Amino acid sequence: MFKSKNEGNIVYKCTVRLLEDADVLECEFHPNHKGKFLLDYVCEQLDITEKDYFGLRYVDITKQRHWLDLAKNIIKQVKDVDPVLFSLRVKFYPADPLRLTGNGKLMLYQQLKRDLIHGRLYCSAGEAAALGALIVQEELGDYDPECHVGDYVSSIRFSLRQTDTLERKVMELHQKREPGQEIRLVQDEFMQLARGLETYGVDPHPVKDHRGTQLYLGINFSGISTFAVGRRAQHFRWPEIHKINFEGKMFIAHLSYIDSNREQKKHTIGFKCPTGMACRYVWRCAIEQMLFFTLPNSQHASVVSGGGFFSWGTKFRYSGRTEREILSEALRQQQALANSSPSKRKANSVPATPSRYSSLPRSTMSEPLGGCSDHLSSAYCTDTTLPLLETVSEESRKHSNIDVNSDLLSDYYYRDSFEHSSSESGLTLTESRLQRQFSTSDQAPAVVAHAVNHAAASAHLIHQQNATNMAKSAKKFSLIQAFVPSFIFVVLVLVLSTIFIIESDSEMFVGLKNWPEMVCLRYEYYQPLKDFLIKKIGSVF
């Protein structure tokens, strides 16, 4: 299973930590195996069918987290990591948790329980008590006065800050729950309650705004949110986000929305991350979440470029299926199952009852399956479900109405359509027309010969002149002479303009100087370079 003909017997070992830290899975892979191989193997071992919602995360030597890229070689991504340790996590939290089935839904429940325990699923005390009571119900079952005595919930961890007051509230709610409820229904109730929280599916990234205020950036199926002191301060929906990129440590989002006055507005927001690697990680997480929940399909996903002119930048190509593709496949399977049943075969003329997947997708933040929204008319939206219309020129419409019995045009139109790229096509057409024109005259042979010779000489002369002109123009054009000076001029103008804007005190450039890109350029590159040059020049003189 792990053997590769190209790589011989070289085998790498890794450990995959599951959602319960005590549960691990030992895996092996070859140098030519990509990330998809490892994720497929783990999901196969755990019997997870909805593997597109899951991912493998690892931490590099700089303590920066990364998602394993499914389209790249595993060993190239973790070559500096020792030992190689992955963690299976839910990567894309669905808008409706009950979409998942079997072990996939069980893994999502464990992920949400883990988020609550580690403080990522932030909520009020009352909500934490309700969620904790469901965890106790799932682990201990119905309340039994004979067995559940004293502080019986203290041995179960269900919150990051588990106080005595919270435990008493959880016991009170657990005792009031209706007995006889199945564990599966308890887990579904827990996920539905967690789904209603603002921090559902959010992995908080520490950032700072333009004032230096500490914030946390959260990205999920609905969009990008900012959190301050445990509360959501801002929320930007995916249809409002036109573009996402980064510049150094600055994570930048370009917004396009309609205000209360029904006017189209554009706005740019930026957040400073702790390091450049952390900023790139946030950018990639945002791009993947946006494409997974908004793209109709991944077949024609374009390459997304990040970074700016003054950074190394990076390119990302989305791999894997999107949520709409997953739901569409589930709908097709459900319809196929319904059509194959004996009771449905007798009523083919009766419309089938709409399934719970009939409104694709369930997420209110996603666009309809038929196409992209106006807000998503960017590089991220690549709906190619409709065929392209071919334009028909006026000349081709005229040609389509030509009478095939016409003596003058029928033969020559089709011949010219195939021979127009040949240097002889004009001569062929001229000779044929002259022969037809003088065929009834007594002097036809002599006139035709003279005309043909004259036409041939004229065509030859024109051909020589065209060739000479093309050779002269080719000799005059030089890529280096044309491109390099223009490039140097443009770069010089941009540099001088940027220096002028940064150093200018005019109020006209205040708005331009406050752009996140300009702020990052000034403090990350311009000011250190300026101080360095002043120091060097001062030491010389």
N, C-alpha and C positions, 0 to 999 in steps of 0.2 A: 504493500500500500504506500509506503514511504520511499520506495526505491525509484531512482531516476537513472535512465541510461546515460544521460549527459554528464551527470555529476558523480557517477560511480557510487562508492559506499560512504560518502561524506554525509553525516547525519548531525543535525543540531537538535539539542533538547531545550525545551522551555516548559515553564509552569504557568498554567492559567488558573487564576484565583476566581472562584465563582462568587455569586452574590452573598452567599454565606461564607465569611472569611475562613471558616474551618474546612470548607469544601474546596479542594483543588483538583486539577486535572493535568496530568503529565502528558505532554505532546512532543512529537518529533517532526522535523521538516528538513527539506533539502535546500541547498542554496538557490535553486531555480524556482522554488515555490513562492507564490505571491500571497499577500495577506488574505485574499479570498479563500485560499485553500485552508488556512488555519481556522477562520471563522466558520466555514462550512463543516469542518471536522468537529469543532466544539458543539455547534448546533445539532449535528447529527448524533453526537453522544448524549446530548440532553433532550433529544426528540423535540426540538424547537422548529416549527414550520415557518413562522414569520421571522426569519433570520434577518430581514432587511432592517428591522427596527433596532438591532443589536450591533454592538461593536466591541473591539478589543482595545483597551487603553494601556499605555505604558508610560514610564517616567524615565527621562534620559539622565545623563550624568550631571546636568545642571539643575536637576529637580524640576524640569519643565515637563508637563504632561503632554501627551500626543495621542491621537487616535491612529491606530494602525491603518495605513492606506491599503485598501484591498487590491488596488491595481499595480502596486509596486512590490518588489522582492522584499521578503521579510528580513533577510539578513542585512540588506543595505540600510534598513531603517533602524535596526537595533545593534549595529556593529560595535558601538561603544558601550552597550549595556551588558553588565555582568553582575549577577546572573540575569538571564532573560526571563522576566516576569510580566505577564499580561493579566489584566483584570477584565472579566466579562461584565459589561454594563449596558443598560438601555441607552442607546444613542439618540433615537428619535422617539419622543413620547407622543403617542397618537392623541388626537383631539378627543376621541372616544376610547377609553381604555378597554371597553368590552368588545372592541373589534378583534382583539387577539383571542386565540383559542388554545386550549390544552396547556402544555408546559410554557408556551410563550406568554400566556396571561398570568400564569403562576410566577414566572420570572419578573414580569412587570410589577406584580404585587410585592414581591420581595425587594425590588428596586425602590418602590415608593416607601416601603417600611424602612428601608435603609436611609433614604433621604430624610425621613422624619427623625430618625435616631441621631443622624449626624447634623441636623439643623438646617439642611438645604430646603426642606419642605417647611418653610417658616410659616407659622400661623399663630392665632391668638390662643389664650389659655383654654377657652371653651372648646375651640376646634381641636386643640391638642388632646383634651380629655375625651372628646367623642372618638377621635381616631385611636387613642390608647385603649378605650373600652372595646373597640372592634378587634384590636390585636389580642387583647386578653381573651375575648370570646373565641377567637380563632385558635389560640394555643391551649386554653384550659377548658373550653366548652361552656355549657350552660352553668349558671351559678348554682352551687350546691352548698347549703348552709352547713352541712356536716363536714365537707372537705375544705371549703374555702373559708377559713377562719383567720382572724388577725389581719395583718398586712400581707395578704397573699399575693398581691401584685408587685411587691417590692423586688421579687426575684426576676421579673420580666422587664426588660429594657424597652421603652417605647418613646422616649423623648431625650433630647440632648441635655436639658436641665430638668431632671426628674425630681421634683420636690415632694415633700409629704402632703402638701395641699393638693397637688396635682394627682397624686396616687389616691387620695381619699375621694376625689371627684371621679376618677376612673372606676373605682370600686362601686361608687353609687350608681353610675350609669350602667355598669356591667350587671348589677343586681336587678336593674329595671328592664333588661332586655328580654324579649320574648323567647322562651325556651323552645328547643326543637328545631332551630334554624340550621340548615346545612352549612358546612364550612365554606363551600363554594359561593353561596349567597352572601356570607359575611365578608369574604374577600372582595366580591363585586361591590358591596356597599362601601367598603373602605376606599376602593379606587374611585368610585363616583364622588365621594366626599372630597378626596384629594384633588380630583379633577377641577373642582370649583375654586380652588385656592389660586391666588395670583402667582405663587411660586411653583406651581405644578410644572414639572419638566425643566426646571431652571437649574443650571450649574453656575453659580455666581462667580463672575470674574472681577477682581478688584481693579478699579480704575479711578481716575480723578477728572473732574470737569475743568473748565477754563479758569475757575476761581480757586482750584486746588482742593475742593471739597471731596472727601472720600466717598465713593459710590461703589455699587456693585452692579455689573452689567449681566442681565439675564436674557437668554435666547431660547425660544421654544417654538411650538407650531404656530403661534399667533403673531410673533414678531420679536422686536427687541424692546426690553424694558430696563429702566434704571431703578435701583432700590437704595433708599437712604434710611438708616435706622430701622430696618426691617419693614419699611413700607414702600410701595411702588410709587415713585415720583413721576416717571414719564413712561409712556407706552407708544411705540411706533409700530403700526401694523405693516405687514409685508406689502400690501398694495400701495402704501405710502412711501416705501423705500425704493428709490430709483437706482441707486448704485451704492456699493460698499467697497472701500479700499482702505489702505493704511499707508502711513508715511513715518518711518522710523518707529517711534513708540506711540504714535497717534493713530487711533482707530477712528475712521471717518465714515459717516453715513450721509448720503445725499437724499434729501426728502423732497417729495413732490405731492402736494395735497391741496384740497379745496377748503378754504376757510368758511367762516359763518356767512360771509357775503357772497358765496358762490364764485369766488375768484380763485384762479389757479395760483398757488404760491410755491416757491422753492426755498429750501432752507438746508443748511449744512451744519451738522453737529460733529464734534470731535471729543474723544476721551483719551486721556494719557494712561498707558499701561505701564506696569513696573519695568519691563524690559522689552526690547525689540522682538525677542522670541515669543514672549507672552502675547504681544500685539498680533503677531502673525498667527498664533494659535487661535486667538479670539476671532480674527478675520476669517480663518478657515472654518471655524465652527459656525459662524454666521452664514457664510456662503452655503455650506452643506445643508443647514437647516432650511434656508430660504429655497434652495433648489428642490429639496426633497418634498416640501409641502406646497410648492407652487407650480413646478414644471408638470405639464400634462404627461410627458414621457421623457425618458433619458436617452433615446436613440440619437437625437440631434442636439444634445447638450453642447453648448459652445464652451470653448476654453475661457475661463475667467482669469483675468490678470489683476494682480494686486501690487501694492507698492506704488511709489511715485518716481519722479525723475531723479530725485536725490537719494534713493534707496535701491537696494539690490532688487527688490520686488520678487514676485513669485507668480507662477501660473498653476492653475488648478483645473483639472478636468474631472467632472463628476462621473462616478462609476456606480453601478448598481441601479436598482429600480426606484421609481418615485412612489409616493403614497397612492397616487391616482392609478398607477399601473397595478399596484397590489390589490386595490379595491375593485378594479375592473376585472382582474383575473378571478377574484372571489365571486363576483357577480356572475361571470361566465360559468364557473363551476357549479354555482347554485342553480342556474337556469338549466345547465346540462343534466344535473341530478333530478330536477323537477320534470324535465321532458322525458327522462328515461323511466320514470315510475309508471306502473300500469294505469293508475287512476288518471294521470295526465294525458295519456295517449288518446283516450276517448273524447277529450275536450280540447282538441288543438285549436278550434276556432274561438274558444273563450279566452280572453286576455288573462294572463297570469297575474296573481296578486302581487302587488309591488313588495319587494323584499326590503329589509332594513338597509340594504346597500343601494337602493334605487336612486337616492339623491347623492351623487358622488361629487366631491368628497363630503364627509360629515362635518369637517371643520368649517366654521363660519368664516374663517380667515382665508380659505382657499378659494380660487376662482372656479367657475363652472368648467365642466370637462370639455366643452366644445371649443374653447379658445381662451386667449389671454385677455385680461382686463386692460383698460386704458392705462391704468397705473403701472402695469407691468410691461409696457412697451419698451423694454430695454433688452440688454444682451442676455438677461436671465430668462426671458420668455421666448421659447423657441417652438411655438406650436406650428407643426407642419402637417396637421391633419387634412387640410384642404389642398387640393391640387392647384398648382400655379396656372394662371390663364396665359395662353400664348397670344401675343399681339399679331394681327394680320395687317400688313401694309396695304395701302391703296393700290400699289402696283400689282401685288399678287392677286387682289380682288379683280383687277382688270384682266390679268392673265387667265384667271379662272373662267372668264366669260368669252374667251377667244373661240371663234368658230374653227373647228378642226379642219373644215373643208376650204378654208381660205388659202388661195394659191400663194399669196405674198408672205404670210407670217407663220403659217403652221409649222413648217419644217425648221425654220430658223430660230423661232423662240425656244424650242426644246434643245436644239443644238447649242445655242448660245448659253442656255442655262447651265449646261455641263462644261462648256469650253471657255467660259468667260475668264478663267484664270490663266488660260494659255495665251501666249503672245500671238498665236495664229487665229484666235477667234474673230477678231475684227476683220482680218483679211478674208476669212472664209465667208463671213456674212456679206461683205462687199462684193466679192466675186460672184456669189450666187444671185444676188439681187440684180447685178448688171447683166448677167446672162439672161435672166427672165425679162429684163426690160428691153433688150435689143434682139430677142429671139425672132420677132416678126419682121425685122428690117432686112433689106437686101444686103446692107453693108455690115451685117451683124458680126461676121467673123473678125473683120479687121478692127471694127470699133471695140469689140469685146476684148480683143488681144491688147489693143492700145490702152484701154481703160484698166484692164487687169494689171498690166505692167506699171502703169502710173500709180495705181492703188498700192501695188506691192512696194514700189520705191518710196511712196509717202509713208507707208506703215513702217518700213525699215528705218527711214530717217527719224520718224517720231520715236521709235523704239530705242534708237541710238541716243537721241537727245535725253530721253527719260533715264536711260542707264547712266549717262554722263552726269546728269543732275543728282541722281541718287548717290553716285560715287563721291561727288563734291560735298554733298550734305553729310555723308557718312564720314568723310575725312575731317570736316569741320567740327563734327560733334565728338567730344571726348568726355567720358564719365567723370574723370578726375577733375578736368578743367571746369566742368559745369556744376558738379555737385559739391566738391570740397569747399570752394570759396563761398558758395551760398550757405553751406552748413556752418562754417566758421562765422559768417556774418550774422546768421540767426542766433547762434549761441552767444556771440558778443553782445548783441542787442538785448537778449534776455538777461544776461548777467548784469549789464549796465542798468537796465530798467529795474531789476530787482534791488540792486544796491541803492539806486536813487529813491525807490519807494521806502526801503527800510530806513535810510538815513534822513528822509524828508520829514519835516515837522508840519507839513501842510495838513489841514483838516480834510482835504479832498481824498487823501489816502488812508484815513482812519479805518474805514470799513474794510478796505483791502488788507491792511496790516493785521486786522483781527481774524482773518481767515485761519483755520487750524493749520493749513499747509504752510502759510507764511510764518505763523508763530513757531511751528516746528522747525522750519528752515532757519529762522533767525537764531533760535537758542541751541539748536542741535549742530548747526554747521557754520553759519555766518559769523556769529559772535566768537566762538572758539578760534576760527581761522583769523579773524581780525585781531584778536588779542595776541595770537602767535606771531603774526606779521609785525605788529607794533613792537613786540618784544625783540624780535630779530633785528628790525631796522634800528631800534633804539640802541641795541648793543653794538651795532656797527659804527654809528656816529657818536 
